[in-house]
Amino acid sequence: MIVEVAKPEDWRIRYIFMSIYISALFASVYFMVCISLERYLVIAHPLWYRCRRTIKTSVVLCVLVWVLSPVCAIVLDFGNYLATYMILTVFLLLPFPLLIFFLVGTLKALSASISVPSDENRRIVGILVLVLLIYTLLFLPTIIWFLKVYTDNNRLVDSRLNLLYLTIVRFSPLADLSCMCS
């Protein structure tokens, strides 16, 4: 973000740093999905998860997220302006139904389970609700802004809306910290 404020004259520097930023944004969103998936599997399918959980699986999943994030950022550069906004919208909107499914599935499994203590139950549900809330508050306004740009056929969108979207997305690293501390 420092490069964006400094506005270097060489466009390649801005391009490289914006690609890194977008890649990190995708990684943030997809790690939220990984956290929710892990909580869901621990509660809804504990025996299967206990047998299948290995360090190798976790490492492969993390590497996959870190490799696919820059790939998504690079794919965005091959389309025109409107296609880029549509691809961004799709990549950012895909996790939403997954996060809701994992939360609902975990709630159903927890309500049927009597072996989970109530404080552990609240902590698990709290983490999943926090992840969904962070995603909803930070990334859904971004998706709405991308859709507005796409439906307005690339006309300039209100600068206040643009500033609001950029400000909200910039809080993503702070929100990730609060999610990891839970």
Backbone as ProteinMPNN parsed JSONL, in Angstrom:
{"seq_chain_A": "MIVEVAKPEDWRIRYIFMSIYISALFASVYFMVCISLERYLVIAHPLWYRCRRTIKTSVVLCVLVWVLSPVCAIVLDFGNYLATYMILTVFLLLPFPLLIFFLVGTLKALSASISVPSDENRRIVGILVLVLLIYTLLFLPTIIWFLKVYTDNNRLVDSRLNLLYLTIVRFSPLADLSCMCS", "coords_chain_A": {"N_chain_A": [[0.824, -1.192, 0.0], [2.106, 1.15, 0.479], [3.459, 1.73, -1.854], [1.331, 2.441, -3.459], [0.538, 4.846, -2.315], [2.876, 6.351, -2.576], [3.082, 6.574, -5.319], [4.859, 5.721, -7.654], [6.761, 6.589, -10.603], [7.335, 4.675, -12.507], [5.386, 2.379, -14.096], [5.559, -0.357, -13.927], [6.439, -1.019, -11.358], [4.257, -0.274, -9.759], [2.409, -2.046, -10.851], [3.488, -4.579, -10.174], [3.403, -4.484, -7.358], [0.652, -4.134, -6.939], [-0.285, -6.519, -7.97], [0.825, -8.29, -6.109], [-0.547, -7.431, -3.852], [-3.265, -7.986, -4.516], [-3.062, -10.725, -4.808], [-2.439, -11.447, -2.138], [-4.818, -10.658, -0.957], [-6.656, -12.482, -2.076], [-5.55, -14.81, -0.96], [-6.07, -14.328, 1.736], [-8.885, -14.434, 1.824], [-9.347, -17.079, 0.982], [-8.008, -18.536, 2.928], [-9.673, -18.027, 5.047], [-11.796, -19.625, 4.3], [-10.53, -22.084, 4.536], [-10.127, -22.225, 7.326], [-12.786, -22.323, 8.206], [-13.625, -24.686, 6.94], [-11.987, -26.567, 8.227], [-12.907, -26.397, 10.907], [-15.532, -27.22, 10.493], [-15.157, -29.888, 9.578], [-13.925, -31.042, 11.824], [-16.01, -31.03, 13.68], [-18.381, -31.993, 12.363], [-17.602, -34.334, 11.033], [-15.857, -36.064, 12.728], [-14.467, -38.573, 13.081], [-13.689, -39.31, 10.477], [-12.115, -37.063, 9.892], [-10.113, -37.269, 11.843], [-8.779, -39.568, 11.024], [-7.871, -38.858, 8.491], [-6.45, -36.494, 8.781], [-3.383, -35.063, 8.404], [-0.06, -33.76, 8.691], [1.054, -33.401, 6.216], [-1.204, -33.089, 4.541], [-2.216, -30.638, 5.464], [-0.064, -28.939, 4.855], [0.013, -29.204, 2.062], [-2.471, -28.114, 1.4], [-2.152, -25.449, 2.295], [-0.002, -24.623, 0.663], [-1.237, -24.896, -1.789], [-3.225, -22.889, -1.617], [-1.541, -20.628, -1.476], [-0.28, -20.802, -3.943], [-2.369, -20.739, -5.803], [-3.443, -18.217, -5.351], [-1.658, -16.122, -6.43], [-1.904, -17.006, -9.054], [-4.587, -16.511, -9.61], [-4.48, -13.716, -9.447], [-2.821, -13.172, -11.609], [-4.322, -14.165, -13.743], [-6.276, -12.261, -13.894], [-5.102, -10.22, -15.353], [-5.233, -10.846, -18.026], [-7.616, -10.277, -19.216], [-10.021, -7.873, -20.492], [-10.925, -4.668, -19.109], [-13.588, -4.807, -18.021], [-13.965, -7.581, -17.93], [-12.051, -8.25, -16.072], [-13.12, -7.164, -13.697], [-15.389, -8.764, -13.504], [-14.275, -11.33, -13.197], [-12.89, -10.946, -10.786], [-15.081, -10.525, -9.123], [-16.344, -13.043, -9.238], [-14.317, -14.743, -8.187], [-14.13, -13.697, -5.615], [-16.692, -14.028, -4.679], [-17.227, -16.743, -4.619], [-16.383, -18.023, -2.117], [-18.419, -17.305, -0.302], [-20.967, -18.851, -0.262], [-19.816, -21.248, 0.605], [-18.765, -20.605, 3.154], [-21.141, -20.073, 4.523], [-22.392, -22.588, 4.317], [-20.57, -24.195, 5.795], [-20.841, -23.036, 8.33], [-23.588, -23.474, 8.924], [-23.682, -26.29, 8.721], [-21.923, -26.979, 10.792], [-23.279, -25.913, 12.989], [-25.577, -27.566, 12.966], [-24.389, -30.066, 13.443], [-23.259, -29.615, 15.956], [-25.519, -29.157, 17.505], [-26.607, -31.665, 17.55], [-24.696, -33.055, 18.879], [-23.657, -34.25, 22.032], [-21.375, -34.482, 23.406], [-19.642, -32.342, 23.293], [-18.402, -29.76, 25.233], [-20.178, -26.89, 26.563], [-18.821, -24.391, 26.608], [-16.752, -24.83, 24.778], [-18.32, -25.312, 22.568], [-19.492, -22.766, 22.18], [-17.15, -21.342, 21.559], [-16.29, -22.518, 19.156], [-18.487, -22.0, 17.445], [-18.407, -19.235, 17.641], [-15.956, -18.597, 16.363], [-16.528, -19.376, 13.714], [-18.717, -17.719, 13.13], [-17.466, -15.253, 13.405], [-15.599, -15.368, 11.287], [-17.372, -15.472, 9.079], [-18.68, -13.025, 9.461], [-16.553, -11.176, 9.207], [-15.868, -11.647, 6.543], [-18.296, -10.897, 5.33], [-18.571, -8.178, 6.041], [-16.219, -7.004, 5.053], [-15.646, -7.934, 2.432], [-17.991, -8.285, 0.89], [-19.017, -5.619, 0.354], [-17.005, -4.863, -1.447], [-17.416, -6.663, -3.533], [-19.953, -5.839, -4.344], [-19.301, -3.289, -5.239], [-17.613, -3.977, -7.411], [-19.51, -5.253, -9.033], [-21.169, -3.089, -9.554], [-19.475, -1.444, -11.073], [-19.166, -3.164, -13.228], [-21.818, -3.418, -14.201], [-22.366, -0.811, -14.871], [-21.14, -0.498, -17.224], [-18.375, 0.137, -17.354], [-18.242, 2.826, -16.775], [-17.156, 5.688, -14.932], [-17.344, 5.239, -11.52], [-19.007, 6.596, -8.686], [-16.86, 8.584, -6.783], [-16.86, 8.616, -4.0], [-17.978, 6.167, -3.314], [-16.015, 4.529, -4.375], [-13.854, 5.238, -2.723], [-14.863, 4.368, -0.257], [-15.038, 1.58, -0.686], [-12.292, 0.965, -1.072], [-11.249, 1.719, 1.425], [-12.555, -0.014, 3.213], [-11.62, -2.543, 2.346], [-8.953, -2.284, 2.947], [-8.836, -2.758, 5.652], [-8.663, -5.448, 5.941], [-6.236, -6.955, 6.7], [-6.131, -6.357, 9.482], [-8.495, -7.471, 10.356], [-7.996, -10.135, 9.772], [-6.077, -10.678, 11.683], [-7.593, -10.514, 14.044], [-9.212, -12.694, 13.659], [-7.403, -14.8, 13.687], [-6.489, -14.684, 16.271], [-8.548, -15.655, 17.755]], "CA_chain_A": [[0.0, 0.0, 0.0], [3.014, 2.29, 0.462], [3.718, 2.023, -3.261], [0.155, 3.137, -3.979], [0.565, 6.218, -1.797], [4.053, 7.029, -3.124], [2.838, 6.74, -6.751], [6.098, 5.748, -8.449], [6.553, 6.923, -12.011], [7.418, 3.457, -13.308], [4.13, 1.634, -13.965], [5.83, -1.756, -13.594], [6.524, -1.142, -9.897], [2.869, -0.272, -9.272], [1.781, -3.282, -11.316], [4.007, -5.692, -9.368], [2.894, -4.405, -6.0], [-0.794, -4.362, -6.951], [-0.457, -7.962, -8.154], [1.115, -8.907, -4.813], [-1.645, -7.084, -2.94], [-4.457, -8.745, -4.902], [-2.764, -12.114, -4.471], [-2.586, -11.582, -0.681], [-6.246, -10.537, -0.678], [-7.232, -13.788, -2.375], [-5.067, -15.756, 0.045], [-6.803, -14.034, 2.96], [-10.25, -14.949, 1.694], [-9.369, -18.535, 0.895], [-7.633, -19.088, 4.226], [-10.901, -18.001, 5.845], [-12.535, -20.833, 3.924], [-9.806, -23.228, 5.123], [-10.429, -22.243, 8.761], [-14.167, -22.787, 8.349], [-13.662, -26.097, 6.544], [-11.362, -27.364, 9.286], [-13.843, -26.438, 12.038], [-16.666, -28.043, 10.071], [-14.76, -31.295, 9.544], [-13.666, -31.5, 13.192], [-17.274, -31.212, 14.39], [-19.376, -32.775, 11.63], [-17.048, -35.629, 10.636], [-14.644, -36.179, 13.554], [-13.707, -39.801, 12.836], [-13.064, -39.185, 9.162], [-11.079, -36.037, 9.966], [-9.015, -37.773, 12.661], [-8.027, -40.542, 10.223], [-7.313, -38.225, 7.287], [-5.666, -35.294, 9.082], [-1.937, -35.217, 8.521], [0.691, -32.527, 8.444], [1.223, -33.313, 4.766], [-2.434, -32.536, 3.976], [-2.267, -29.218, 5.819], [0.961, -28.232, 4.072], [-0.421, -29.181, 0.658], [-3.573, -27.164, 1.296], [-1.594, -24.095, 2.412], [0.765, -24.344, -0.555], [-2.221, -24.735, -2.849], [-3.808, -21.548, -1.491], [-0.528, -19.622, -1.813], [0.027, -20.883, -5.372], [-3.534, -20.316, -6.581], [-3.699, -16.78, -5.18], [-1.016, -15.36, -7.505], [-2.456, -17.424, -10.344], [-5.822, -15.725, -9.776], [-4.093, -12.33, -9.718], [-2.266, -13.112, -12.967], [-5.432, -14.389, -14.678], [-7.005, -11.0, -14.038], [-4.432, -9.328, -16.292], [-5.414, -11.265, -19.409], [-8.906, -9.843, -19.723], [-10.193, -6.435, -20.558], [-11.271, -4.038, -17.84], [-14.837, -5.358, -17.502], [-13.757, -9.0, -17.622], [-11.288, -8.289, -14.828], [-14.055, -6.953, -12.585], [-16.266, -9.928, -13.396], [-13.476, -12.427, -12.631], [-12.697, -10.606, -9.372], [-16.353, -10.755, -8.437], [-16.566, -14.492, -9.12], [-13.332, -15.305, -7.257], [-14.416, -13.249, -4.251], [-18.025, -14.457, -4.27], [-17.24, -18.196, -4.438], [-16.315, -18.48, -0.724], [-19.58, -16.943, 0.515], [-21.838, -19.999, 0.029], [-19.067, -22.238, 1.373], [-18.719, -20.175, 4.55], [-22.483, -20.27, 5.089], [-22.596, -24.039, 4.433], [-19.775, -24.709, 6.911], [-21.436, -22.553, 9.581], [-24.851, -24.188, 9.154], [-23.358, -27.688, 8.979], [-21.33, -27.074, 12.123], [-24.357, -25.699, 13.962], [-26.398, -28.786, 13.008], [-23.624, -31.135, 14.086], [-23.103, -29.276, 17.371], [-26.795, -29.322, 18.198], [-26.829, -33.097, 17.718], [-23.626, -33.618, 19.701], [-23.769, -33.987, 23.471], [-20.057, -34.655, 24.004], [-18.879, -31.1, 23.236], [-18.776, -28.853, 26.322], [-20.863, -25.684, 26.084], [-17.871, -23.308, 26.336], [-16.1, -25.196, 23.522], [-19.361, -25.111, 21.569], [-19.564, -21.318, 21.915], [-15.904, -20.907, 20.918], [-16.309, -22.997, 17.767], [-19.485, -21.212, 16.717], [-17.909, -17.857, 17.607], [-14.938, -18.476, 15.316], [-17.177, -19.446, 12.402], [-19.512, -16.498, 12.945], [-16.507, -14.166, 13.192], [-15.079, -15.485, 9.918], [-18.439, -15.064, 8.161], [-18.908, -11.593, 9.656], [-15.429, -10.46, 8.593], [-16.031, -11.751, 5.094], [-19.465, -10.127, 4.917], [-18.35, -6.734, 6.21], [-15.08, -6.497, 4.3], [-15.544, -8.314, 1.029], [-19.235, -8.098, 0.136], [-19.055, -4.286, -0.268], [-16.094, -4.883, -2.592], [-18.098, -7.383, -4.611], [-21.017, -4.946, -4.812], [-18.646, -2.228, -6.023], [-17.205, -4.566, -8.687], [-20.715, -5.455, -9.836], [-21.631, -1.772, -10.001], [-18.6, -1.051, -12.182], [-19.464, -4.042, -14.36], [-23.13, -3.114, -14.774], [-22.363, 0.549, -15.423], [-20.363, -0.56, -18.466], [-17.059, 0.739, -17.23], [-18.258, 4.255, -16.499], [-16.575, 6.02, -13.636], [-18.261, 5.084, -10.408], [-18.91, 7.671, -7.717], [-15.57, 8.511, -6.102], [-17.079, 8.302, -2.584], [-18.157, 4.723, -3.251], [-14.688, 3.98, -4.625], [-13.07, 5.448, -1.507], [-15.418, 3.487, 0.768], [-14.604, 0.215, -0.986], [-10.854, 0.843, -0.806], [-11.024, 1.822, 2.867], [-13.027, -1.242, 3.852], [-10.734, -3.65, 1.999], [-7.658, -2.076, 3.612], [-8.918, -3.275, 7.015], [-8.59, -6.904, 5.894], [-5.183, -7.53, 7.544], [-6.499, -6.25, 10.888], [-9.551, -8.46, 10.609], [-7.359, -11.451, 9.777], [-5.427, -10.822, 12.991], [-8.603, -10.812, 15.057], [-9.69, -14.051, 13.406], [-6.358, -15.744, 14.086], [-6.336, -14.647, 17.728], [-9.685, -16.32, 18.384]], "C_chain_A": [[0.87, 1.26, 0.0], [3.308, 2.698, -0.974], [2.545, 2.782, -3.865], [0.13, 4.597, -3.531], [1.714, 7.004, -2.419], [3.908, 7.33, -4.609], [4.133, 6.833, -7.56], [5.793, 6.001, -9.916], [6.581, 5.681, -12.899], [6.169, 2.61, -13.072], [4.37, 0.187, -13.582], [5.912, -1.979, -12.091], [5.119, -1.179, -9.309], [2.16, -1.574, -9.644], [2.209, -4.467, -10.458], [3.416, -5.652, -7.971], [1.372, -4.577, -5.934], [-1.083, -5.856, -7.169], [-0.199, -8.704, -6.849], [-0.033, -8.644, -3.843], [-2.903, -7.899, -3.252], [-4.265, -10.225, -4.588], [-2.923, -12.363, -2.971], [-4.051, -11.481, -0.266], [-6.965, -11.861, -0.95], [-6.813, -14.822, -1.342], [-5.816, -15.562, 1.36], [-8.204, -14.638, 2.922], [-10.255, -16.473, 1.704], [-8.836, -19.21, 2.157], [-8.803, -19.013, 5.206], [-11.736, -19.247, 5.563], [-11.858, -22.063, 4.528], [-10.086, -23.352, 6.617], [-11.832, -22.797, 8.989], [-14.302, -24.262, 8.0], [-13.088, -26.985, 7.645], [-12.279, -27.486, 10.498], [-15.038, -27.329, 11.711], [-16.31, -29.529, 10.118], [-14.507, -31.846, 10.947], [-14.969, -31.819, 13.909], [-18.207, -32.175, 13.663], [-18.889, -34.185, 11.274], [-15.765, -35.922, 11.416], [-13.824, -37.44, 13.279], [-12.985, -39.748, 11.498], [-11.904, -38.202, 9.217], [-9.871, -36.542, 10.758], [-8.153, -38.758, 11.86], [-7.297, -39.881, 9.054], [-6.385, -37.052, 7.577], [-4.197, -35.656, 9.249], [-1.289, -33.861, 8.291], [0.851, -32.319, 6.944], [-0.01, -32.688, 4.116], [-2.534, -31.041, 4.26], [-1.271, -28.406, 5.004], [0.542, -28.124, 2.611], [-1.544, -28.164, 0.469], [-3.061, -25.723, 1.373], [-0.803, -23.707, 1.17], [-0.185, -24.111, -1.726], [-2.863, -23.344, -2.808], [-2.796, -20.489, -1.911], [-0.147, -19.663, -3.293], [-1.15, -20.377, -6.201], [-3.829, -18.817, -6.454], [-2.97, -15.931, -6.216], [-1.523, -15.74, -8.89], [-3.741, -16.647, -10.63], [-5.485, -14.278, -10.119], [-3.546, -12.176, -11.132], [-3.365, -13.285, -14.008], [-6.196, -13.089, -14.922], [-6.396, -10.089, -15.098], [-4.675, -9.672, -17.748], [-6.744, -10.839, -19.997], [-8.945, -8.34, -19.89], [-10.685, -5.933, -19.199], [-12.528, -4.65, -17.22], [-14.699, -6.833, -17.138], [-12.992, -9.148, -16.315], [-12.211, -8.114, -13.632], [-14.989, -8.148, -12.413], [-15.528, -11.114, -12.785], [-13.218, -12.183, -11.148], [-13.954, -10.891, -8.564], [-16.587, -12.242, -8.222], [-15.61, -15.095, -8.098], [-13.603, -14.895, -5.815], [-15.783, -13.721, -3.761], [-18.112, -15.965, -4.029], [-17.183, -18.634, -2.972], [-17.586, -18.237, 0.091], [-20.52, -18.126, 0.778], [-21.114, -21.09, 0.828], [-19.025, -21.878, 2.856], [-20.07, -20.371, 5.235], [-22.752, -21.756, 5.29], [-21.834, -24.609, 5.625], [-20.341, -24.265, 8.247], [-22.714, -23.33, 9.903], [-24.59, -25.661, 9.467], [-22.761, -27.904, 10.359], [-22.387, -26.876, 13.194], [-25.245, -26.93, 14.086], [-25.674, -29.907, 13.746], [-23.45, -30.864, 15.577], [-24.405, -29.455, 18.136], [-27.106, -30.798, 18.437], [-25.807, -33.738, 18.663], [-23.824, -33.263, 21.174], [-22.407, -34.054, 24.151], [-19.217, -33.38, 24.008], [-19.334, -30.193, 24.373], [-19.329, -27.537, 25.783], [-19.886, -24.539, 25.808], [-17.095, -23.575, 25.047], [-17.06, -24.993, 22.349], [-19.444, -23.64, 21.184], [-18.321, -20.821, 21.193], [-15.877, -21.312, 19.447], [-17.284, -22.182, 16.93], [-19.023, -19.756, 16.591], [-16.875, -17.64, 16.523], [-15.588, -18.472, 13.937], [-18.028, -18.219, 12.115], [-18.587, -15.312, 12.688], [-15.947, -14.194, 11.773], [-16.128, -15.025, 8.908], [-18.712, -13.565, 8.261], [-17.798, -10.757, 9.019], [-15.572, -10.481, 7.076], [-17.171, -10.852, 4.621], [-19.199, -8.629, 4.983], [-17.235, -6.193, 5.33], [-15.15, -6.774, 2.803], [-16.842, -8.184, 0.248], [-19.393, -6.672, -0.402], [-18.135, -4.18, -1.488], [-16.76, -5.556, -3.783], [-19.214, -6.519, -5.198], [-20.434, -3.836, -5.672], [-18.204, -2.768, -7.377], [-18.4, -4.785, -9.595], [-21.262, -4.134, -10.36], [-20.787, -1.277, -11.168], [-18.937, -1.876, -13.421], [-20.793, -3.688, -15.002], [-23.221, -1.703, -15.338], [-21.527, 0.646, -16.69], [-19.113, 0.296, -18.423], [-17.088, 2.254, -17.075], [-17.649, 4.5, -15.139], [-17.652, 5.942, -12.565], [-18.001, 6.23, -9.44], [-17.635, 7.518, -6.887], [-15.735, 8.214, -4.61], [-17.265, 6.805, -2.39], [-16.818, 4.01, -3.461], [-13.823, 4.094, -3.368], [-13.549, 4.545, -0.379], [-14.961, 2.049, 0.552], [-13.13, 0.025, -0.659], [-10.55, 0.878, 0.687], [-11.424, 0.531, 3.571], [-12.074, -2.403, 3.579], [-9.381, -3.512, 2.693], [-7.665, -2.564, 5.06], [-8.792, -4.805, 7.072], [-7.456, -7.486, 6.739], [-5.497, -7.439, 9.04], [-7.566, -7.267, 11.255], [-8.977, -9.87, 10.633], [-6.669, -11.707, 11.112], [-6.439, -11.179, 14.073], [-9.14, -12.219, 14.895], [-8.662, -15.075, 13.879], [-6.182, -15.783, 15.607], [-7.46, -15.394, 18.445], [-9.406, -17.765, 18.675]], "O_chain_A": [[0.42, 2.321, -0.432], [3.396, 3.889, -1.274], [2.742, 3.671, -4.694], [-0.26, 5.479, -4.297], [1.558, 8.178, -2.753], [4.549, 8.253, -5.112], [4.465, 7.894, -8.089], [4.714, 5.672, -10.408], [5.915, 5.646, -13.934], [5.929, 2.17, -11.947], [3.501, -0.446, -12.982], [5.494, -3.029, -11.601], [4.821, -2.018, -8.458], [1.406, -2.132, -8.846], [1.37, -5.275, -10.059], [2.973, -6.678, -7.455], [0.862, -5.119, -4.954], [-2.036, -6.388, -6.599], [-0.922, -9.643, -6.516], [-0.441, -9.537, -3.1], [-3.531, -8.442, -2.343], [-5.198, -10.899, -4.151], [-3.483, -13.385, -2.574], [-4.476, -12.148, 0.677], [-7.786, -12.304, -0.146], [-7.634, -15.623, -0.897], [-6.159, -16.539, 2.025], [-8.643, -15.275, 3.88], [-11.089, -17.086, 2.372], [-9.187, -20.359, 2.426], [-8.911, -19.851, 6.102], [-12.307, -19.845, 6.474], [-12.538, -22.984, 4.982], [-10.263, -24.46, 7.123], [-12.04, -23.641, 9.862], [-15.008, -25.004, 8.682], [-13.649, -28.036, 7.955], [-12.413, -28.574, 11.059], [-15.498, -28.098, 12.555], [-17.079, -30.335, 10.641], [-14.84, -32.997, 11.227], [-15.029, -32.784, 14.672], [-18.765, -33.08, 14.284], [-19.687, -35.121, 11.222], [-14.692, -36.017, 10.819], [-12.595, -37.373, 13.248], [-11.81, -40.101, 11.402], [-10.836, -38.462, 8.662], [-8.73, -36.271, 10.384], [-6.931, -38.773, 12.007], [-6.209, -40.319, 8.678], [-5.61, -36.654, 6.708], [-3.824, -36.447, 10.116], [-1.909, -32.94, 7.76], [0.791, -31.189, 6.459], [0.125, -31.843, 3.23], [-2.901, -30.266, 3.376], [-1.591, -27.32, 4.521], [0.698, -27.071, 1.994], [-1.558, -27.432, -0.521], [-3.493, -24.871, 0.596], [-0.923, -22.583, 0.682], [0.044, -23.23, -2.554], [-3.024, -22.7, -3.844], [-3.147, -19.549, -2.625], [0.27, -18.643, -3.841], [-0.957, -19.668, -7.189], [-4.406, -18.221, -7.363], [-3.604, -15.081, -6.84], [-1.569, -14.904, -9.793], [-3.959, -16.182, -11.749], [-6.127, -13.677, -10.981], [-3.782, -11.157, -11.781], [-3.343, -12.624, -15.046], [-6.698, -12.849, -16.02], [-7.103, -9.268, -15.683], [-4.356, -8.872, -18.628], [-6.969, -11.033, -21.192], [-8.028, -7.626, -19.485], [-10.836, -6.712, -18.259], [-12.538, -4.976, -16.033], [-15.262, -7.279, -16.138], [-13.253, -10.067, -15.539], [-12.092, -8.846, -12.65], [-15.34, -8.501, -11.287], [-16.084, -11.827, -11.949], [-13.314, -13.108, -10.341], [-13.891, -11.432, -7.46], [-16.988, -12.655, -7.134], [-16.029, -15.869, -7.237], [-13.333, -15.663, -4.891], [-16.009, -13.806, -2.554], [-18.995, -16.416, -3.299], [-17.9, -19.568, -2.612], [-17.799, -18.918, 1.094], [-20.847, -18.387, 1.936], [-21.735, -21.778, 1.638], [-19.225, -22.737, 3.714], [-20.13, -20.787, 6.392], [-23.286, -22.148, 6.327], [-22.377, -25.413, 6.382], [-20.325, -25.035, 9.207], [-22.895, -23.789, 11.031], [-25.206, -26.22, 10.374], [-23.059, -28.898, 11.021], [-22.396, -27.588, 14.198], [-25.63, -27.302, 15.194], [-26.265, -30.607, 14.568], [-23.491, -31.797, 16.38], [-24.389, -29.864, 19.298], [-27.783, -31.147, 19.404], [-26.031, -34.832, 19.182], [-24.121, -32.118, 21.513], [-22.285, -33.726, 25.331], [-18.176, -33.339, 24.664], [-20.521, -29.883, 24.476], [-18.988, -27.121, 24.676], [-20.096, -23.781, 24.861], [-16.81, -22.641, 24.299], [-16.654, -24.556, 21.272], [-19.464, -23.305, 20.0], [-18.419, -19.971, 20.309], [-15.479, -20.521, 18.593], [-16.947, -21.729, 15.837], [-19.226, -19.124, 15.554], [-16.9, -16.62, 15.834], [-15.237, -17.654, 13.087], [-18.058, -17.732, 10.985], [-18.887, -14.461, 11.851], [-15.834, -13.15, 11.13], [-15.813, -14.273, 7.986], [-18.951, -12.911, 7.246], [-18.072, -9.749, 8.367], [-15.416, -9.457, 6.412], [-17.032, -10.132, 3.632], [-19.569, -7.893, 4.068], [-17.293, -5.04, 4.902], [-14.752, -5.933, 1.997], [-16.795, -7.988, -0.966], [-19.865, -6.513, -1.528], [-18.457, -3.484, -2.45], [-16.674, -5.067, -4.909], [-19.394, -6.477, -6.415], [-20.998, -3.481, -6.708], [-18.392, -2.1, -8.394], [-18.319, -4.534, -10.797], [-21.762, -4.067, -11.483], [-21.322, -0.75, -12.143], [-18.985, -1.347, -14.531], [-20.893, -3.659, -16.229], [-24.065, -1.431, -16.192], [-21.24, 1.742, -17.172], [-18.835, 1.074, -19.336], [-16.054, 2.904, -17.229], [-17.631, 3.609, -14.29], [-18.733, 6.514, -12.704], [-16.895, 6.767, -9.388], [-17.365, 6.443, -6.351], [-14.842, 7.62, -4.007], [-16.77, 6.235, -1.417], [-16.528, 3.011, -2.803], [-13.136, 3.141, -2.998], [-12.736, 4.012, 0.375], [-14.544, 1.378, 1.496], [-12.757, -0.969, -0.036], [-9.683, 0.143, 1.16], [-10.695, 0.044, 4.435], [-11.757, -3.167, 4.49], [-8.734, -4.515, 2.993], [-6.598, -2.765, 5.64], [-8.815, -5.382, 8.159], [-7.7, -8.457, 7.455], [-5.163, -8.355, 9.792], [-7.536, -7.851, 12.338], [-9.417, -10.708, 11.42], [-6.679, -12.831, 11.613], [-6.181, -12.038, 14.917], [-9.488, -12.87, 15.88], [-9.034, -16.116, 14.42], [-5.773, -16.804, 16.16], [-7.328, -15.728, 19.622], [-10.268, -18.466, 19.207]]}, "name": "protein", "num_of_chains": 1, "seq": "MIVEVAKPEDWRIRYIFMSIYISALFASVYFMVCISLERYLVIAHPLWYRCRRTIKTSVVLCVLVWVLSPVCAIVLDFGNYLATYMILTVFLLLPFPLLIFFLVGTLKALSASISVPSDENRRIVGILVLVLLIYTLLFLPTIIWFLKVYTDNNRLVDSRLNLLYLTIVRFSPLADLSCMCS"}
